């Protein structure tokens, strides 16, 4: 599946939130589906249900690992 520009933008927003906020980063690593669904700073991530399901399967110990797996989604 080719990622569209909108999905790429949302992935960028997701990683930016994780970089600037340790609590969100830890939530993302512990339970990506829940963290993404909850949003960050009052902002929602506009990620389709099919992509969210795939993101929920990511298991990573660091943001670098998460980003590496995100690149293959």
C-alpha positions as CSV (number, residue, x, y, z in Angstrom):
1,X,0.0,0.0,0.0
2,X,1.4,3.4,-1.0
3,X,1.2,6.0,1.7
4,X,-0.5,9.2,0.6
5,X,0.7,12.7,1.5
6,X,-2.0,13.0,4.2
7,X,-0.8,9.8,5.9
8,X,2.8,11.0,5.7
9,X,1.8,14.3,7.4
10,X,0.0,12.5,10.2
11,X,3.0,10.2,10.7
12,X,5.2,13.3,11.0
13,X,2.8,14.9,13.5
14,X,2.8,11.7,15.5
15,X,6.6,11.5,15.7
16,X,6.9,15.2,16.5
17,X,4.5,14.8,19.4
18,X,6.6,11.8,20.6
19,X,9.8,13.7,20.4
20,X,8.6,16.7,22.3
21,X,6.7,14.9,25.0
22,X,8.1,12.0,27.0
23,X,4.7,10.9,28.4
24,X,3.2,10.7,25.0
25,X,6.3,8.9,23.7
26,X,6.1,6.3,26.4
27,X,2.4,5.8,25.8
28,X,3.1,5.4,22.1
29,X,5.7,2.7,22.8
30,X,3.5,0.9,25.4
31,X,0.2,0.9,23.4
32,X,0.4,2.7,20.0
33,X,-3.2,2.2,19.1
34,X,-4.5,3.7,22.3
35,X,-2.0,6.6,22.3
36,X,-2.8,7.5,18.7
37,X,-6.6,7.2,19.3
38,X,-6.3,9.5,22.4
39,X,-4.4,12.2,20.4
40,X,-2.0,14.7,21.8
41,X,-2.4,18.2,23.3
42,X,-6.1,18.3,22.4
43,X,-5.3,17.4,18.7
44,X,-6.5,14.2,17.0
45,X,-4.4,12.2,14.6
46,X,-6.3,11.8,11.4
47,X,-5.3,8.2,10.6
48,X,-7.6,5.8,8.9
49,X,-8.8,2.7,10.7
50,X,-6.8,0.3,8.5
51,X,-3.6,2.2,9.1
52,X,-4.3,2.5,12.8
53,X,-4.8,-1.3,13.1
54,X,-1.3,-1.8,11.5
55,X,0.2,0.9,13.8
56,X,-1.3,-0.9,16.8
57,X,0.9,-3.9,16.0
58,X,4.2,-2.0,16.4
59,X,6.3,-3.2,19.3
60,X,9.3,-1.0,20.0
61,X,11.6,-0.2,22.9
62,X,12.6,3.2,21.6
63,X,11.3,6.0,19.4
64,X,14.0,5.1,16.8
65,X,12.7,1.5,16.7
66,X,9.1,2.8,16.4
67,X,10.1,5.2,13.5
68,X,11.9,2.4,11.7
69,X,8.8,0.1,11.9
70,X,6.5,3.1,11.0
71,X,8.5,3.5,7.8
72,X,7.4,0.0,6.7
73,X,3.7,0.6,7.4
